[in-house]
Amino acid sequence: MYLFNEEGATYWVLPCSKGGNWFHVSKLYDGPRMSTDGFYRHYTIFSVVDDPDLTSKFYVGTTTPLGWVGVGDVLKSFGLKDIEKSLVKGKPAKHRYERPFGEQSPKNWYWGNNGDWDDRESYADLMLKSMSSED
């Protein structure tokens, strides 16, 4: 697992339960809220933090595990500027994780500045409902 700390934000890279070289990436930070421009809707969660154990205001994380080759690019897309100087901890993890560190409940996910939720199941249900009501 790797922990980075830069400009008041923490970035987590944790091994995935799939095994091998697969990882989850997340960022916990205070405002301003990140823009969702340039991100793929179905691969990134943006959320307001409501977990009282976390002191951050916002969360961004991957919805699917990444191969080790893509981790650096995702960290940069989340805003990490200097990977080497911001590394706080890097060591083999004893456990593997199903989800990224700090992932928030889908009720707090958001997409863009128009308030659309990035809850994939609810979004798909909404689209199916709108298609069936047009018949």
Buried (B, 14 or more C-beta within 10 A) or exposed (E): BBBBEBEEBBBBBBBBEEEEEBBBBBBBBEEEBBEBEEBEBEEBBBBBBEBEEBEBBBBBBBBEBBEEEBBBEBBEBBBBEEBEEBBEEEEEEEEBBEBBBBBBEBEBBBBEEEEBBBBBEEBEEEEEEEEEEEE
